[in-house]
């Protein structure tokens, strides 16, 4: 059911309206009709001003019938039986509440009833249209941190607003991120992390570091014996037999050099070949035993040396005689 202001509703401001000039009433009527930018003429259209003046200053006519008649004329209704519409061009849409004639609130404000006072939109609300009876609540992901805002602002990247009527946006916690206008912060995937609160992106873990869980606030270094050469990874690779990772956060496993070996996975150090054994290759698991007639005197030998033969007594005597003959 459409409603129009009653005489009782308007009587509250009757005494204040007595002081309003004809030119002001004309001006207010034009504002309500959405013609506030038109050049104001000294007088309103014939008949309209006189009726308004008599309604509010003298009350000589039946208020409700005159109101319906005027609204039909202003709305250019074809059917004379059409009731006054609350959403007509001359009135703001106020639903079933009484409709004020002279209220024309600016953006960022609203007004209720027949009054010349407009109220600023509260915190967490905004209004961008003219002549409204209420301000709109800021949707999740937006905010209004001051009164009288004409529009709600989107939360900046790294912030979020989960509920309506938000006054401020909150930082996204570590392990999460957000883009502009976020309702909820996005949890970082495994292999990625957000070290500080208010992050706008989740950063991929660098080589030698991993993040096994989602929502990580940092990447963990690979321990000795493991390595990871890729980025954005969730686990470290165990070094195979014959190779090692001596330090943390290794990006690759190193082969054991010649003279040393490793026969276990995930080792952090190579073992030197003991005396009597050697290894000339790299990345080997075991040392080789020196064969008969060869030897390896020191640790970490890369090859076995040949053993020199021991000379016999006859050969030594023959060599001695030969030397004497030469001297004589």
Residue, then its C-alpha position, 0 to 999 in steps of 0.5 A: x500500500x502506498x503512503x503519503x504524509x498525513x496532516x498529523x505527521x506534518x503538523x510537527x513542523x507547522x510552526x517552523x514552516x510558517x517562516x518559510x518564504x514562497x520562494x523557499x517552498x518553490x525551491x524545495x519543491x523543485x529539489x524534491x522533483x529532481x530539478x535542483x539544478x534548474x534556474x529558479x524562477x520567482x514563483x512556482x507553477x500556478x496552482x501548485x504554490x498556492x495549494x502548498x501554501x494553504x496546506x502548510x500555513x492555513x490547512x483550508x483543504x482536505x490534505x490527502x485528496x489534494x496530495x493525491x491530485x498533485x502527485x498524479x499531475x507531477x507523475x503525469x499519470x494517465x489513470x486518474x484513479x492511480x494512487x500516489x506512488x512512493x517511488x514516483x519521480x518527485x519522491x525518493x523511494x522510502x517503502x511504506x514509511x511517510x514521505x517528506x515533501x521537502x527533504x533532499x539529502x545530499x550524497x553521504x547523508x540521509x533524512x527521515x520525515x519532514x525535516x530540513x536536517x540531514x544526518x551523515x552516514x554512520x561509520x561502516x555505511x555510505x550513500x551515493x544518491x540524492x534524497x535517501x532515507x537511509x545509508x547502505x551498509x558496506x558489503x564484506x570486503x569494503x569499509x567506511x572509516x569516517x562518517x558521511x562517505x558517499x561510497x564504501x572503499x575496497x580493502x587494499x591488497x593484504x587486508x580483508x573485511x569479513x563482515x558488513x558495516x566494516x569500519x576498517x580492514x584487518x591485516x591478513x595473518x602470516x601464511x595468507x595473502x589477499x588482493x584488493x576487496x578481499x572478504x577472506x584471506x587466501x591461505x598459501x599453498x604447500x611450497x609457498x609462504x607468506x612471512x609477514x602479515x599483510x602479504x599481497x602474494x605467497x612467495x615460492x620457496x627458493x632452492x634448498x628450502x621447502x614448505x610441506x604444509x599449507x599456510x606456512x609462514x616460512x620455508x624450511x631449509x633442507x637438512x644435511x644429506x638432503x637437497x632440493x634444486x627446484x622452487x616451490x617444492x614441498x620436500x627435500x630429495x635424499x642424496x643417493x649412495x656415492x653422493x652427499x650434501x654437507x650443509x643445510x639448504x643444499x640445492x644439489x648433492x655432490x659426488x664423492x671425490x676419488x679416494x673416498x666413498x659413501x655406501x649410504x643414502x642421505x649421507x653428509x660426508x664421504x669416507x676416505x679409503x683406508x691403506x691397502x685400498x683405493x678408489x680412482x672414480x667419483x661417486x663410488x660406494x666402496x674402495x677397491x682392495x690392492x691386488x698382489x704385487x701392489x700397495x696403497x700406503x696412505x688413506x684416500x689413495x686413488x690407486x695402488x702402487x707396484x711392489x719392487x722385487x727384492x734382489x738375490x745374493x748372487x745378483x748382488x755379488x755379480x753387481x759388486x764384482x762388475x763395479x770393481x772391474x770398472x774401477x780397476 
